[in-house]
């Protein structure tokens, strides 16, 4: 994730709950209009591995 994206998320976190909802609604509306292609098998495997590693990390913390 680039610096601009991190800044965007930090700014989003600073908004009120009502503003976050408005921004999220607009982002979802825009995302629905984007062209989408299904992830490849390799992409799905990478994401699944990351999820399970996170589960393992949290479980190890107790």
GIHU-V765938 format. One record per backbone hydrogen bond with DSSP energy under -0.5 kcal/mol. CO is the residue of the C=O (numbers start at 1). NH is the residue of the N-H. E is the energy in kcal/mol with one decimal. If there is no record, write none. Layout:
# GIHU-V765938
co->CO nh->NH e->E
co->CO nh->NH e->E
This chain:
# GIHU-V765938
co->2 nh->6 e->-2.2
co->3 nh->7 e->-2.5
co->4 nh->8 e->-2.3
co->5 nh->9 e->-2.4
co->6 nh->10 e->-2.3
co->7 nh->11 e->-2.5
co->8 nh->12 e->-2.5
co->9 nh->13 e->-2.4
co->10 nh->14 e->-1.1
co->11 nh->15 e->-0.5
co->12 nh->15 e->-1.4
co->16 nh->20 e->-2.6
co->17 nh->21 e->-2.1
co->18 nh->22 e->-2.0
co->19 nh->23 e->-2.7
co->20 nh->24 e->-2.8
co->21 nh->25 e->-2.7
co->22 nh->26 e->-2.1
co->23 nh->27 e->-2.7
co->24 nh->28 e->-2.7
co->25 nh->29 e->-2.2
co->26 nh->30 e->-2.5
co->27 nh->31 e->-2.8
co->28 nh->32 e->-2.0
co->29 nh->33 e->-0.7
co->30 nh->33 e->-0.9
co->30 nh->34 e->-0.6
co->31 nh->34 e->-1.0
co->40 nh->44 e->-2.3
co->41 nh->45 e->-2.4
co->42 nh->46 e->-2.3
co->43 nh->47 e->-2.2
co->44 nh->48 e->-2.5
co->45 nh->49 e->-2.6
co->46 nh->50 e->-2.0
co->47 nh->51 e->-2.4
co->48 nh->52 e->-2.5
co->49 nh->53 e->-2.3
co->50 nh->54 e->-2.0
co->51 nh->55 e->-2.3
co->52 nh->56 e->-2.6
co->53 nh->57 e->-2.5
co->54 nh->58 e->-2.5
co->55 nh->59 e->-2.6
co->56 nh->60 e->-2.4
co->57 nh->61 e->-1.3
co->58 nh->62 e->-0.9
co->59 nh->62 e->-0.6
